[in-house]
């Protein structure tokens, strides 16, 4: 959606959850010498200045990464993600937040590759500037990532992590992510796919988990993370969810080690909590 810019939401609670899990996935894929590909269907601008005009206007990071930044009690499992964020803030002051492309780049080795899709012209220009000196392994695509994903599957490396996270400001996004994931699995059944979605009162959001389960993936993980009670009036995001196809075998254990602490750090009322289900073959 051309009116949507992720900078307004950079570093919020949804980013923390999404990027913590993404860091876990890429760290796992980097354990082997074999190359991997990272595909991002909605890459945004790549990295965000938290005191800039856009991110600073809403300052959603204050209730996200801002709550974690000064904590001295995170569980060990959070270190991979937090160390990646610290690379962008070497002075110790939280000034920048890495979006998913920048975060992925902290794990990428010379033999790995990134494919980044973005539609918004301003963010696309920023994304191209950010990775201008990495054109041999970072490929920036100005287009619709849901439409373009299939053309990259299967990747030459036959090892890939794909992040699918549209804004969902358009109702059709809910149907499109289902169709996109189903098509991707037909093309490359062995890929790892992480699909993010907002927790909202709207029926499309409530029904998405069961519709994802109906795709019939052999190995999957479903996570729903709430920072507050669902609003009575039915508006507003009260958390977010992740559905991961072909997750690493150790991911459920690592999530269980981190999620109670994250609930305590990011929760704003007694509705905060999480549900985690999985089947890993």
C-alpha contacts under 8 A as a table, 3 or more apart, distances in Angstrom:
res1	aa1	res2	aa2	distance
1	X	4	X	5.68
1	X	119	X	7.39
1	X	120	X	7.60
1	X	167	X	7.53
1	X	169	X	7.72
1	X	170	X	7.66
2	X	5	X	7.91
2	X	119	X	6.45
2	X	120	X	5.13
3	X	120	X	7.50
4	X	120	X	7.61
4	X	167	X	7.14
5	X	8	X	6.37
5	X	44	X	7.00
5	X	120	X	7.44
5	X	123	X	7.59
6	X	9	X	5.41
6	X	10	X	6.11
6	X	44	X	6.08
6	X	45	X	7.82
7	X	10	X	4.96
7	X	44	X	7.74
7	X	45	X	7.58
7	X	48	X	6.42
7	X	54	X	6.01
7	X	55	X	5.14
8	X	54	X	5.70
8	X	55	X	4.75
8	X	56	X	7.75
8	X	57	X	7.17
8	X	58	X	6.02
8	X	59	X	7.57
8	X	60	X	7.39
9	X	12	X	5.76
9	X	55	X	6.77
9	X	58	X	7.36
9	X	59	X	7.65
9	X	60	X	5.68
9	X	61	X	7.10
10	X	15	X	6.77
10	X	48	X	6.80
10	X	50	X	7.61
10	X	55	X	6.41
10	X	60	X	6.92
10	X	61	X	6.15
10	X	97	X	6.91
10	X	99	X	7.30
11	X	14	X	7.68
11	X	15	X	5.28
11	X	16	X	6.31
11	X	60	X	6.81
11	X	61	X	4.37
11	X	62	X	7.94
11	X	64	X	5.73
11	X	65	X	5.43
11	X	66	X	7.84
11	X	97	X	6.15
12	X	15	X	5.28
12	X	16	X	6.35
12	X	60	X	5.08
12	X	61	X	4.39
12	X	62	X	7.21
12	X	63	X	6.20
12	X	64	X	4.13
12	X	65	X	6.38
13	X	16	X	5.06
13	X	17	X	6.38
13	X	61	X	7.45
13	X	63	X	6.58
13	X	64	X	4.22
13	X	65	X	7.08
13	X	227	X	7.83
13	X	239	X	7.64
13	X	266	X	6.80
14	X	17	X	5.29
14	X	18	X	6.05
14	X	64	X	7.70
14	X	198	X	7.97
14	X	239	X	6.81
14	X	240	X	5.93
15	X	18	X	5.02
15	X	19	X	5.71
15	X	64	X	7.61
16	X	19	X	5.40
16	X	20	X	5.83
16	X	64	X	6.34
16	X	65	X	6.28
17	X	20	X	5.27
17	X	21	X	6.34
18	X	21	X	5.44
18	X	22	X	6.15
18	X	196	X	7.09
18	X	242	X	7.43
19	X	22	X	4.73
19	X	23	X	5.92
19	X	81	X	7.15
19	X	100	X	6.61
19	X	103	X	7.62
20	X	23	X	5.25
20	X	24	X	6.45
20	X	78	X	7.30
20	X	80	X	7.92
20	X	81	X	5.23
21	X	24	X	5.02
21	X	25	X	6.31
22	X	25	X	5.06
22	X	26	X	6.23
22	X	100	X	7.88
22	X	104	X	7.91
22	X	194	X	7.98
23	X	26	X	5.30
23	X	27	X	5.94
23	X	80	X	6.56
23	X	81	X	5.61
23	X	103	X	7.40
23	X	104	X	7.39
24	X	27	X	5.22
24	X	28	X	6.18
24	X	80	X	7.19
24	X	81	X	7.57
24	X	251	X	7.53
25	X	28	X	5.22
25	X	29	X	6.31
25	X	161	X	7.49
25	X	247	X	7.68
25	X	248	X	7.19
26	X	29	X	4.99
26	X	30	X	6.08
26	X	104	X	7.18
26	X	107	X	6.53
26	X	161	X	7.41
27	X	30	X	5.11
27	X	31	X	6.67
27	X	80	X	7.82
27	X	107	X	6.73
28	X	31	X	5.46
28	X	248	X	7.26
29	X	32	X	6.46
29	X	36	X	7.03
30	X	33	X	6.99
30	X	34	X	7.96
30	X	35	X	7.90
30	X	36	X	7.77
30	X	107	X	7.29
30	X	108	X	7.93
32	X	35	X	7.93
34	X	157	X	7.68
35	X	109	X	7.98
35	X	111	X	5.50
35	X	112	X	4.96
35	X	113	X	7.93
35	X	157	X	6.01
35	X	159	X	7.11
36	X	111	X	7.77
36	X	112	X	5.11
36	X	113	X	6.65
36	X	157	X	5.91
36	X	158	X	7.45
36	X	159	X	4.89
36	X	160	X	5.30
36	X	161	X	7.63
37	X	112	X	5.81
37	X	113	X	4.82
37	X	114	X	5.74
37	X	115	X	7.55
37	X	155	X	7.01
37	X	157	X	6.95
37	X	159	X	6.32
37	X	160	X	4.55
37	X	161	X	6.43
38	X	104	X	7.41
38	X	112	X	8.00
38	X	113	X	6.28
38	X	114	X	4.73
38	X	115	X	6.17
38	X	160	X	5.68
38	X	161	X	5.02
38	X	162	X	5.81
38	X	163	X	7.93
39	X	114	X	5.95
39	X	115	X	4.75
39	X	116	X	6.03
39	X	149	X	7.79
39	X	160	X	7.38
39	X	161	X	6.36
39	X	162	X	4.58
39	X	163	X	6.29
40	X	43	X	5.50
40	X	100	X	7.70
40	X	101	X	7.23
40	X	114	X	7.90
40	X	115	X	6.29
40	X	116	X	4.95
40	X	117	X	6.08
40	X	145	X	7.34
40	X	162	X	5.91
40	X	163	X	5.01
40	X	164	X	6.49
41	X	116	X	6.49
41	X	117	X	5.09
41	X	118	X	7.19
41	X	144	X	7.33
41	X	145	X	4.01
41	X	146	X	6.07
41	X	149	X	7.06
41	X	162	X	7.68
41	X	163	X	6.37
41	X	164	X	5.38
41	X	165	X	6.84
41	X	166	X	7.57
42	X	116	X	7.31
42	X	117	X	5.55
42	X	118	X	5.43
42	X	119	X	7.87
42	X	144	X	7.96
42	X	145	X	6.19
42	X	164	X	6.91
42	X	165	X	6.12
42	X	166	X	6.01
43	X	46	X	6.41
43	X	99	X	7.60
43	X	100	X	6.67
43	X	101	X	6.17
43	X	116	X	5.64
43	X	117	X	5.62
43	X	118	X	5.51
44	X	99	X	7.38
44	X	118	X	5.99
44	X	120	X	7.79
44	X	123	X	5.66
44	X	124	X	7.13
44	X	127	X	7.22
45	X	48	X	7.23
45	X	99	X	7.43
45	X	122	X	7.97
45	X	123	X	4.38
45	X	124	X	6.38
45	X	125	X	7.86
45	X	126	X	5.41
45	X	127	X	4.86
46	X	98	X	6.55
46	X	99	X	4.97
46	X	100	X	6.69
46	X	101	X	5.24
46	X	102	X	5.40
46	X	126	X	7.42
46	X	127	X	5.51
46	X	130	X	7.13
47	X	96	X	7.07
47	X	97	X	5.91
47	X	98	X	4.46
47	X	99	X	4.99
47	X	101	X	7.78
47	X	102	X	6.06
48	X	52	X	7.88
48	X	55	X	7.19
48	X	96	X	5.52
48	X	97	X	5.21
48	X	98	X	6.32
48	X	99	X	7.00
49	X	52	X	5.10
49	X	55	X	6.81
49	X	95	X	6.03
49	X	96	X	4.64
49	X	97	X	6.63
50	X	55	X	5.22
50	X	56	X	5.64
50	X	59	X	7.33
50	X	61	X	7.53
50	X	94	X	7.81
50	X	95	X	5.41
50	X	96	X	5.41
50	X	97	X	6.69
51	X	55	X	6.49
51	X	56	X	4.76
51	X	95	X	6.53
52	X	55	X	5.70
52	X	56	X	5.26
52	X	57	X	7.89
53	X	56	X	5.39
53	X	57	X	5.97
54	X	57	X	5.35
54	X	58	X	7.47
55	X	58	X	6.02
55	X	59	X	5.79
55	X	60	X	7.61
56	X	59	X	4.78
59	X	62	X	5.83
60	X	63	X	5.92
60	X	64	X	6.78
61	X	64	X	4.71
61	X	65	X	5.56
61	X	66	X	5.62
62	X	65	X	6.58
62	X	66	X	4.40
62	X	67	X	6.34
63	X	66	X	5.94
63	X	67	X	5.72
63	X	266	X	6.72
64	X	67	X	5.63
64	X	68	X	7.09
64	X	266	X	6.53
65	X	68	X	5.16
65	X	69	X	6.02
66	X	69	X	5.24
66	X	70	X	7.57
66	X	94	X	7.58
67	X	70	X	6.92
67	X	71	X	7.31
67	X	265	X	6.56
67	X	266	X	6.87
68	X	71	X	5.34
68	X	265	X	6.84
69	X	94	X	7.30
71	X	74	X	6.75
74	X	78	X	6.35
74	X	79	X	7.82
74	X	261	X	7.20
75	X	78	X	5.72
75	X	79	X	7.52
75	X	257	X	7.24
75	X	258	X	6.32
75	X	261	X	7.45
76	X	79	X	5.51
77	X	80	X	6.92
77	X	254	X	6.41
77	X	257	X	6.84
77	X	258	X	6.25
78	X	81	X	5.72
78	X	82	X	6.18
78	X	258	X	6.64
79	X	82	X	5.09
79	X	83	X	5.71
80	X	83	X	5.41
80	X	84	X	6.38
81	X	84	X	5.22
81	X	85	X	6.51
82	X	85	X	5.14
82	X	86	X	6.20
83	X	86	X	5.00
83	X	87	X	6.45
84	X	87	X	5.36
84	X	88	X	7.45
84	X	103	X	6.62
84	X	106	X	6.58
85	X	88	X	5.67
85	X	89	X	6.96
85	X	97	X	6.58
85	X	98	X	6.47
85	X	103	X	7.57
86	X	89	X	4.89
86	X	90	X	6.05
86	X	92	X	7.40
87	X	90	X	5.78
88	X	96	X	6.10
88	X	97	X	7.02
88	X	98	X	7.09
89	X	92	X	5.73
89	X	93	X	6.18
89	X	94	X	5.92
89	X	95	X	6.36
89	X	96	X	6.34
90	X	93	X	7.66
94	X	97	X	7.82
98	X	101	X	7.50
98	X	102	X	5.14
98	X	103	X	5.48
99	X	102	X	5.49
99	X	103	X	6.04
100	X	103	X	4.98
100	X	104	X	5.96
101	X	104	X	5.11
101	X	105	X	6.23
101	X	114	X	7.90
101	X	116	X	7.16
102	X	105	X	5.04
102	X	106	X	6.70
103	X	106	X	5.44
103	X	107	X	7.32
104	X	107	X	5.49
104	X	108	X	6.37
105	X	108	X	4.94
105	X	114	X	7.91
108	X	111	X	7.82
108	X	112	X	5.58
108	X	113	X	7.19
109	X	112	X	5.30
110	X	137	X	7.71
111	X	137	X	7.85
112	X	137	X	6.88
113	X	137	X	4.70
113	X	138	X	5.82
113	X	139	X	7.82
114	X	137	X	6.24
114	X	138	X	4.66
114	X	139	X	6.04
115	X	138	X	6.05
115	X	139	X	4.81
115	X	140	X	5.99
115	X	141	X	7.23
116	X	138	X	7.56
116	X	139	X	6.17
116	X	140	X	4.80
116	X	141	X	5.84
117	X	140	X	6.09
117	X	141	X	4.71
117	X	142	X	5.91
117	X	143	X	5.94
117	X	144	X	6.57
117	X	145	X	5.10
118	X	121	X	7.95
118	X	123	X	7.18
118	X	124	X	5.61
118	X	140	X	7.80
118	X	141	X	6.48
118	X	142	X	5.33
118	X	143	X	5.69
118	X	144	X	6.68
118	X	145	X	6.95
119	X	123	X	7.79
119	X	124	X	6.57
119	X	142	X	5.64
119	X	143	X	5.02
119	X	144	X	6.08
120	X	123	X	5.44
120	X	124	X	5.87
121	X	124	X	4.95
121	X	125	X	6.14
122	X	125	X	5.28
122	X	126	X	6.41
123	X	126	X	4.99
123	X	127	X	6.00
124	X	127	X	5.01
124	X	128	X	6.20
124	X	142	X	6.55
125	X	128	X	5.19
125	X	129	X	6.24
126	X	129	X	5.10
126	X	130	X	6.10
127	X	130	X	5.12
127	X	131	X	6.44
127	X	140	X	7.39
128	X	131	X	5.40
128	X	132	X	5.63
128	X	140	X	6.44
129	X	132	X	5.02
130	X	133	X	7.94
131	X	134	X	5.18
131	X	135	X	6.66
131	X	138	X	6.76
132	X	135	X	5.90
134	X	137	X	5.93
134	X	138	X	5.61
135	X	138	X	5.05
135	X	139	X	6.18
136	X	139	X	7.58
143	X	148	X	7.33
144	X	147	X	5.39
144	X	148	X	6.06
145	X	148	X	4.84
145	X	149	X	5.70
146	X	149	X	5.62
146	X	164	X	7.83
146	X	176	X	7.44
146	X	177	X	7.22
146	X	180	X	6.13
147	X	150	X	7.01
147	X	180	X	7.65
148	X	151	X	5.69
148	X	152	X	7.34
149	X	152	X	5.61
149	X	153	X	6.96
149	X	180	X	7.85
149	X	184	X	7.46
150	X	153	X	5.33
150	X	180	X	7.93
150	X	183	X	7.21
150	X	184	X	5.97
150	X	187	X	7.26
152	X	155	X	5.83
153	X	184	X	7.12
153	X	187	X	6.09
153	X	188	X	5.99
154	X	158	X	6.20
154	X	187	X	6.38
154	X	188	X	5.19
155	X	158	X	5.29
155	X	159	X	7.10
155	X	160	X	7.11
157	X	160	X	7.55
158	X	190	X	7.94
158	X	191	X	7.65
159	X	190	X	7.77
159	X	191	X	6.34
160	X	191	X	5.44
160	X	192	X	6.12
161	X	191	X	6.46
161	X	192	X	4.81
161	X	193	X	5.86
161	X	194	X	7.48
162	X	191	X	7.71
162	X	192	X	6.27
162	X	193	X	4.80
162	X	194	X	6.09
163	X	193	X	6.15
163	X	194	X	4.95
163	X	195	X	6.04
163	X	196	X	7.72
164	X	177	X	7.60
164	X	193	X	7.43
164	X	194	X	6.17
164	X	195	X	4.73
164	X	196	X	6.32
165	X	195	X	6.02
165	X	196	X	5.04
165	X	197	X	6.67
166	X	173	X	7.04
166	X	196	X	7.97
166	X	197	X	7.89
167	X	170	X	7.65
167	X	173	X	7.92
168	X	171	X	6.34
168	X	172	X	7.82
168	X	173	X	5.36
168	X	174	X	6.76
168	X	197	X	7.55
168	X	198	X	7.77
169	X	173	X	7.65
170	X	173	X	5.71
171	X	174	X	6.02
171	X	175	X	7.74
171	X	204	X	7.35
172	X	175	X	5.36
172	X	176	X	6.13
173	X	176	X	4.88
173	X	177	X	6.04
174	X	177	X	5.55
174	X	178	X	6.69
174	X	204	X	6.58
174	X	205	X	7.60
174	X	208	X	7.16
175	X	178	X	5.35
175	X	179	X	6.36
176	X	179	X	5.06
176	X	180	X	5.88
177	X	180	X	4.95
177	X	181	X	5.97
178	X	181	X	5.29
178	X	182	X	6.11
178	X	211	X	7.62
178	X	212	X	6.70
179	X	182	X	5.16
179	X	183	X	6.10
180	X	183	X	5.18
180	X	184	X	6.06
181	X	184	X	4.97
181	X	185	X	6.18
181	X	193	X	7.89
182	X	185	X	5.29
182	X	186	X	6.49
182	X	215	X	6.62
183	X	186	X	5.17
183	X	187	X	6.43
184	X	187	X	5.12
184	X	188	X	5.88
184	X	189	X	7.25
185	X	188	X	5.07
185	X	189	X	4.33
185	X	190	X	7.58
185	X	191	X	7.56
186	X	189	X	5.90
188	X	191	X	5.85
190	X	246	X	7.08
191	X	245	X	7.73
191	X	246	X	6.78
192	X	244	X	7.05
192	X	245	X	5.55
192	X	246	X	5.02
192	X	247	X	6.34
193	X	244	X	5.50
193	X	245	X	5.10
193	X	246	X	7.02
194	X	242	X	6.60
194	X	243	X	5.85
194	X	244	X	4.39
194	X	245	X	6.58
195	X	242	X	5.55
195	X	243	X	5.17
195	X	244	X	6.21
196	X	240	X	7.25
196	X	241	X	5.72
196	X	242	X	4.57
196	X	243	X	6.60
197	X	205	X	7.48
197	X	240	X	5.78
197	X	241	X	5.24
197	X	242	X	6.44
198	X	205	X	6.89
198	X	237	X	6.30
198	X	238	X	7.93
198	X	239	X	6.30
198	X	240	X	4.31
198	X	241	X	6.13
199	X	205	X	6.20
199	X	206	X	7.35
199	X	224	X	7.86
199	X	226	X	7.72
199	X	237	X	5.58
199	X	238	X	5.82
199	X	239	X	4.99
199	X	240	X	4.71
199	X	241	X	6.54
200	X	205	X	5.81
200	X	206	X	7.09
200	X	230	X	7.55
200	X	234	X	7.58
200	X	235	X	7.11
200	X	236	X	6.40
200	X	237	X	5.09
200	X	238	X	6.52
200	X	239	X	7.69
201	X	205	X	6.95
201	X	206	X	6.76
201	X	230	X	7.06
201	X	231	X	7.86
201	X	234	X	5.24
201	X	235	X	6.67
201	X	236	X	7.86
202	X	205	X	5.68
202	X	206	X	6.60
202	X	234	X	7.30
203	X	206	X	5.02
203	X	207	X	6.05
204	X	207	X	5.40
204	X	208	X	6.15
205	X	208	X	5.34
205	X	209	X	7.94
206	X	209	X	7.09
207	X	210	X	5.79
207	X	211	X	6.40
208	X	211	X	5.05
208	X	212	X	6.05
209	X	212	X	5.09
209	X	213	X	6.25
209	X	222	X	7.74
209	X	243	X	7.69
210	X	213	X	4.99
210	X	214	X	6.25
211	X	214	X	5.00
211	X	215	X	6.87
212	X	215	X	5.46
212	X	216	X	7.96
212	X	243	X	7.67
213	X	216	X	6.02
213	X	217	X	7.33
217	X	220	X	6.45
217	X	245	X	6.63
218	X	246	X	7.66
218	X	279	X	7.53
218	X	280	X	7.33
218	X	281	X	6.71
219	X	245	X	5.94
219	X	246	X	4.96
219	X	247	X	6.95
219	X	278	X	7.61
219	X	279	X	5.33
219	X	280	X	4.40
219	X	281	X	5.52
220	X	243	X	7.13
220	X	244	X	5.45
220	X	245	X	4.46
220	X	246	X	5.55
220	X	247	X	6.16
220	X	278	X	5.56
220	X	279	X	5.41
220	X	280	X	6.07
221	X	242	X	7.91
221	X	243	X	5.74
221	X	244	X	5.07
221	X	245	X	6.62
221	X	246	X	7.93
221	X	247	X	6.58
221	X	252	X	7.72
221	X	276	X	7.41
221	X	277	X	5.84
221	X	278	X	4.12
221	X	279	X	6.44
221	X	280	X	7.69
222	X	241	X	7.48
222	X	242	X	5.94
222	X	243	X	4.61
222	X	244	X	6.49
222	X	275	X	7.97
222	X	276	X	5.80
222	X	277	X	5.20
222	X	278	X	6.00
223	X	241	X	5.42
223	X	242	X	5.15
223	X	243	X	6.41
223	X	274	X	7.15
223	X	275	X	5.76
223	X	276	X	4.65
223	X	277	X	6.60
224	X	239	X	7.45
224	X	240	X	6.00
224	X	241	X	4.30
224	X	242	X	6.60
224	X	274	X	5.43
224	X	275	X	5.24
224	X	276	X	6.66
225	X	239	X	5.45
225	X	240	X	5.49
225	X	241	X	6.03
225	X	263	X	7.99
225	X	272	X	7.62
225	X	273	X	6.03
225	X	274	X	4.41
225	X	275	X	6.73
226	X	229	X	7.42
226	X	238	X	5.80
226	X	239	X	4.10
226	X	240	X	6.58
226	X	263	X	7.74
226	X	267	X	7.43
226	X	271	X	6.99
226	X	272	X	4.83
226	X	273	X	5.21
226	X	274	X	5.99
227	X	238	X	5.88
227	X	239	X	5.44
227	X	263	X	6.79
227	X	266	X	6.10
227	X	267	X	4.25
227	X	268	X	5.91
227	X	269	X	7.24
227	X	271	X	6.81
227	X	272	X	4.32
227	X	273	X	6.72
228	X	238	X	5.38
228	X	239	X	7.13
228	X	267	X	6.15
228	X	268	X	5.60
228	X	269	X	5.29
228	X	270	X	6.79
228	X	271	X	4.62
228	X	272	X	4.73
229	X	238	X	6.50
229	X	269	X	6.88
229	X	270	X	7.02
229	X	271	X	4.08
229	X	272	X	6.60
230	X	234	X	7.30
230	X	237	X	7.91
230	X	238	X	5.72
230	X	271	X	7.53
231	X	234	X	5.34
231	X	235	X	6.26
231	X	236	X	6.90
231	X	238	X	7.48
232	X	235	X	7.85
237	X	240	X	7.56
244	X	247	X	5.87
246	X	280	X	7.30
247	X	251	X	6.72
247	X	280	X	7.27
248	X	251	X	5.47
249	X	252	X	7.29
249	X	280	X	6.44
250	X	253	X	5.66
250	X	254	X	6.46
251	X	254	X	5.14
251	X	255	X	6.04
252	X	255	X	5.12
252	X	256	X	6.20
252	X	276	X	7.84
252	X	278	X	7.44
253	X	256	X	5.21
253	X	257	X	6.41
254	X	257	X	5.10
254	X	258	X	6.54
255	X	258	X	5.17
255	X	259	X	5.77
256	X	259	X	5.50
256	X	260	X	7.13
257	X	260	X	7.17
257	X	261	X	7.96
258	X	261	X	5.58
258	X	262	X	6.28
259	X	262	X	4.89
259	X	263	X	6.07
259	X	274	X	7.41
260	X	263	X	5.12
260	X	264	X	6.41
260	X	273	X	7.69
261	X	264	X	5.12
261	X	265	X	6.14
262	X	265	X	4.91
262	X	266	X	5.80
262	X	267	X	7.69
263	X	266	X	5.40
263	X	267	X	5.13
263	X	272	X	6.16
263	X	273	X	5.77
263	X	274	X	7.64
264	X	267	X	5.56
267	X	270	X	7.72
267	X	271	X	7.88
267	X	272	X	5.07
267	X	273	X	7.66
268	X	271	X	7.95
268	X	272	X	6.87
269	X	272	X	6.03
